[in-house]
Structures are given as C-alpha cells and as structure tokens.
Amino acid sequence: MPTFTSTLPDDLFRQLRAQAESLAMPMNKLIEKALRIYLDQLTRAEYVKSYKQAAQDEDVLMVAEEGMEEYLRQLPKEK
C-alpha cells in the first residue's frame, strides 16, 4: 500500500482528530473512508451530468422512445 503525506489547515486537522477520537477510529482510516465517499459522489455527479446532457440530445431521445415502443409491444396484452 502506498504512503501519502499531506498537510492540513489547523482547524481541519483538529476536526479530523476529534471525529477520529469520537469514532474510536484511526485518522488515516477516517480519511480513507471520507475520500472513498467523496470520490463516489464525484462519479455519481458525472453520471447525472451525462444523463442531463443526453436528455437534451434529440437523437438519444428518439432512440430511447423507439426502444420504449418496442418494449411495450413485447409486453403481454391484458385480457
């Protein structure tokens, strides 16, 4: 596992230390967990952005509508 060294502003370091103590967790594990959550949120934000862009694309909308029409044709008819 690689080692990473960084500096933090004093106030952020104090908050980190306090949270780590209250959770009985090493600071590096708390940083690791927070970073994983943050990176996951960035990934999700990219998906949202791409879906919003796709929603404005006429070709994508047409393909989606055609796909939905085909799907609905394949559903069994109610009796």
C-alpha positions as CSV (number, residue, x, y, z in Angstrom):
1,M,0.0,0.0,0.0
2,P,1.5,3.4,-1.0
3,T,2.1,6.0,1.6
4,F,0.7,9.5,1.2
5,T,1.9,12.5,3.1
6,S,-0.1,15.8,3.2
7,T,-0.6,18.9,5.3
8,L,-4.0,20.2,6.5
9,P,-5.1,23.5,7.9
10,D,-5.0,23.5,11.7
11,D,-8.8,23.8,12.1
12,L,-9.4,20.9,9.7
13,F,-6.8,18.7,11.5
14,R,-8.5,19.4,14.8
15,Q,-11.9,18.4,13.4
16,L,-10.4,15.3,12.0
17,R,-8.7,14.3,15.2
18,A,-11.9,15.0,17.2
19,Q,-14.0,12.9,14.9
20,A,-11.5,10.1,14.8
21,E,-11.4,10.1,18.6
22,S,-15.2,10.1,18.9
23,L,-15.5,7.2,16.5
24,A,-12.6,5.4,18.0
25,M,-11.0,5.2,14.6
26,P,-7.5,6.0,13.4
27,M,-7.4,9.2,11.5
28,N,-6.0,7.6,8.4
29,K,-9.0,5.2,8.2
30,L,-11.4,8.1,8.6
31,I,-9.6,10.0,5.8
32,E,-9.7,6.9,3.6
33,K,-13.5,6.4,4.2
34,A,-14.2,10.1,3.6
35,L,-12.2,10.1,0.4
36,R,-14.0,7.0,-0.9
37,I,-17.3,8.6,-0.2
38,Y,-16.3,11.8,-1.9
39,L,-14.9,10.1,-5.0
40,D,-18.1,8.1,-5.3
41,Q,-20.1,11.3,-5.1
42,L,-17.9,12.8,-7.9
43,T,-18.6,9.7,-10.1
44,R,-22.3,9.9,-9.4
45,A,-22.2,13.7,-10.3
46,E,-20.6,12.8,-13.6
47,Y,-23.4,10.3,-14.4
48,V,-26.0,12.9,-13.5
49,K,-24.3,15.4,-15.8
50,S,-24.1,12.9,-18.7
51,Y,-27.8,12.0,-18.3
52,K,-28.8,15.6,-18.3
53,Q,-26.8,16.2,-21.5
54,A,-28.4,13.1,-23.0
55,A,-31.8,14.4,-22.2
56,Q,-31.1,17.4,-24.4
57,D,-29.9,15.3,-27.3
58,E,-32.7,14.7,-29.9
59,D,-31.0,11.6,-31.3
60,V,-30.7,10.0,-27.9
61,L,-34.4,10.8,-27.1
62,M,-35.5,9.3,-30.4
63,V,-33.6,6.1,-29.7
64,A,-35.0,5.9,-26.2
65,E,-38.6,6.4,-27.4
66,E,-38.1,3.8,-30.1
67,G,-36.8,1.4,-27.5
68,M,-39.7,2.0,-25.2
69,E,-42.2,1.4,-28.0
70,E,-40.5,-1.9,-28.8
71,Y,-40.6,-2.9,-25.2
72,L,-44.3,-2.0,-24.9
73,R,-45.1,-4.1,-27.9
74,Q,-43.4,-7.1,-26.3
75,L,-45.5,-6.9,-23.1
76,P,-48.3,-9.4,-22.9
77,K,-51.8,-7.9,-23.6
78,E,-54.2,-7.8,-20.6
79,K,-57.3,-9.9,-21.0
